[in-house]
């Protein structure tokens, strides 16, 4: 999971983002995909543009990495909150 986050950070730093912006972008992606049942990468990019993010920041590969990272985070969260 840390490796995925490092890849995301590296790709976005190359596009001029600083760490706090990267964290904010990931949170915005999470909020966008959490508010709908079905989405495409184009839908997510459009929603992020409406939030003020530039279109060039995210290519499909980086966006897929963010989806994978968020999916892993959700699984970790589920494992932490299971009570037996």
N, C-alpha and C positions, 0 to 999 in steps of 0.2 A: 504494500500500500504506500509506503514511504517513497518507493521507487517511482510509482505513478505520479505522486505529488511533485517529486523532483523533476520529472519529465515535463509536467504541466508548467511548473515554475520556470524552467529553463526556456521553454518555447515562448512563454509570455514575456519573460525578461528580455528576450531578443527582440520583441516587438515594442519595448519601451515601458512596460509596466513595472512598478515597484511592488515589493511583497504585500503591502497592505491592499493595493489595488487588485492583486491576484486573488487574495482571500475574498474581497468584496465581489469580484466577478464570479467566483465559484459559488458564493452564497446566492447571487442573483440567478445563476443557472438553476440552482436548487429550488429557489422560489418559483421560477418559471415552470419547471417541469413538475413541481408538486401541485400546481394549480390546475392541471389539465389531465385528462385520462390518456389522451393520445397526442403525440407531437412528432414533428419531423425536425431535422436539424435546421431547416429553413425557418420553421415556426419559432424555434428557440432564438435563432439569430435575429429575427424580426422583433421579437419581444425584447431582446437585449438592446437593440437599437432604440426602441421606444423608451428604454430606461436611460439612454444616453451613452451607451457603449458604441465605439466605432466598429463598423462592419469588418474592417481588415484585421482586427485583433484575433478573431477566431477562425481558423480553418476547420474543416470537418474532422481532421485527425485530432486536433487539440480538443475539440468539443467532445469527441468520442472518449478521449482520455478522461475528461471531466465527468462524463456519464459513468464511466467505469469506477472512478475514484468515489463518486457519490454512492454508487451501488455498494462498494466495499464498506464505506462508512455506515450505510444503513444496516448491513449485515453485522458489523461490529456492534452497533447500537442495539440490535435485537439480541445478540448474545449476552450483552451486559445486563439487559433488563428482564431476562427470563428468570422466573422464580419457581423453584421446584418444591 
